[in-house]
Amino acid sequence: MIATLLEVRGVRHTVLVSPAGEVVASAGMSEAQISSELGLVAAGRAVIGSLQSQMAAESWQEIVLDVDDGPVLLTPHGDQVLLTAFDDVANLGRVRFAVRKLLGLA
């Protein structure tokens, strides 16, 4: 299912992570990358939780993090998080649309 995101120009890899921090599905990633990306999802969840608490928000839509290896989009999917890594912030609109379409949000 998420492997179709690799067809979007600029997308490097993607991973769907369970609430327990386990990989549900991934595409375009080596085993070495998975550990790093799981850490990034955990950190992202902590930031999101803090922001939700401060803003008294019940849910979140997405968050973009621009890290050393390039930007990543974190998108909720139920209680899971979909991480989509891409090559340039200029591709954010295209990536967001593809993710939303995949998740049935567009």
Wavefront OBJ file of the C-alpha trace (Angstrom):
o trace
v 0.000 0.000 0.000
v 2.538 2.666 1.051
v 4.997 1.623 -1.657
v 2.912 3.674 -4.111
v 4.281 6.805 -2.409
v 7.685 6.004 -3.945
v 6.171 6.864 -7.331
v 5.752 10.488 -6.224
v 8.602 12.669 -7.437
v 10.970 13.423 -4.578
v 9.827 10.727 -2.124
v 12.810 8.731 -0.852
v 11.189 6.311 1.581
v 8.228 5.822 3.857
v 7.379 3.865 6.985
v 4.157 3.265 8.923
v 4.784 2.981 12.665
v 2.519 1.468 15.318
v 1.838 3.151 18.686
v 4.358 0.728 20.214
v 7.066 1.996 17.838
v 7.071 -1.065 15.596
v 7.202 -1.026 11.810
v 3.833 -1.925 10.295
v 4.952 -1.364 6.690
v 7.863 0.306 4.931
v 9.078 1.025 1.427
v 12.370 2.229 -0.006
v 14.308 1.805 3.237
v 17.323 -0.202 4.279
v 17.420 -1.911 7.672
v 19.944 0.708 8.835
v 17.519 3.534 8.038
v 14.630 1.962 9.919
v 16.192 2.419 13.364
v 16.933 6.076 12.686
v 13.447 6.763 11.371
v 11.801 5.007 14.323
v 13.714 7.378 16.601
v 12.511 10.325 14.537
v 8.883 9.165 14.806
v 9.236 8.783 18.586
v 10.669 12.306 18.866
v 7.932 13.629 16.594
v 5.265 12.007 18.753
v 6.756 13.697 21.824
v 6.676 17.101 20.125
v 3.125 16.531 18.904
v 2.002 15.442 22.378
v 3.528 18.545 23.924
v 1.926 20.834 21.345
v -1.458 19.167 21.779
v -1.222 19.619 25.525
v -0.243 23.289 25.278
v -2.934 24.060 22.710
v -5.606 21.834 24.292
v -6.012 20.099 20.927
v -7.545 16.658 20.684
v -6.012 15.714 17.353
v -3.319 16.693 14.876
v -3.140 16.761 11.096
v 0.553 16.514 10.209
v 3.949 17.919 11.033
v 6.949 18.589 8.802
v 10.448 18.240 10.213
v 13.445 19.413 8.213
v 16.316 17.236 9.430
v 19.883 16.678 8.175
v 18.850 14.013 5.678
v 16.033 16.177 4.281
v 12.446 16.924 5.173
v 10.023 14.344 6.551
v 6.266 14.522 6.806
v 4.631 12.835 9.804
v 0.952 12.095 9.248
v -1.435 10.352 11.657
v -3.278 7.274 10.438
v -5.546 6.167 13.247
v -3.182 5.533 16.156
v -0.264 4.943 13.781
v 2.115 7.476 12.230
v 3.154 7.522 8.596
v 6.606 8.990 8.008
v 7.316 10.087 4.443
v 10.861 11.269 3.689
v 11.372 13.412 0.616
v 14.156 15.337 -1.057
v 13.188 19.016 -0.919
v 10.682 21.209 0.909
v 9.588 22.505 -2.512
v 7.940 19.099 -3.071
v 5.861 19.335 0.119
v 2.562 20.087 -1.646
v 2.921 17.120 -3.997
v 3.903 14.807 -1.125
v 1.064 16.004 1.125
v -1.490 15.449 -1.631
v -0.195 11.920 -2.352
v -0.207 10.990 1.352
v -3.714 12.366 1.880
v -4.950 10.511 -1.192
v -3.354 7.251 -0.008
v -4.922 7.597 3.436
v -8.327 8.468 1.974
v -8.248 12.032 3.243
v -8.303 13.767 -0.154
l 1 2 3 4 5 6 7 8 9 10 11 12 13 14 15 16 17 18 19 20 21 22 23 24 25 26 27 28 29 30 31 32 33 34 35 36 37 38 39 40 41 42 43 44 45 46 47 48 49 50 51 52 53 54 55 56 57 58 59 60 61 62 63 64 65 66 67 68 69 70 71 72 73 74 75 76 77 78 79 80 81 82 83 84 85 86 87 88 89 90 91 92 93 94 95 96 97 98 99 100 101 102 103 104 105 106
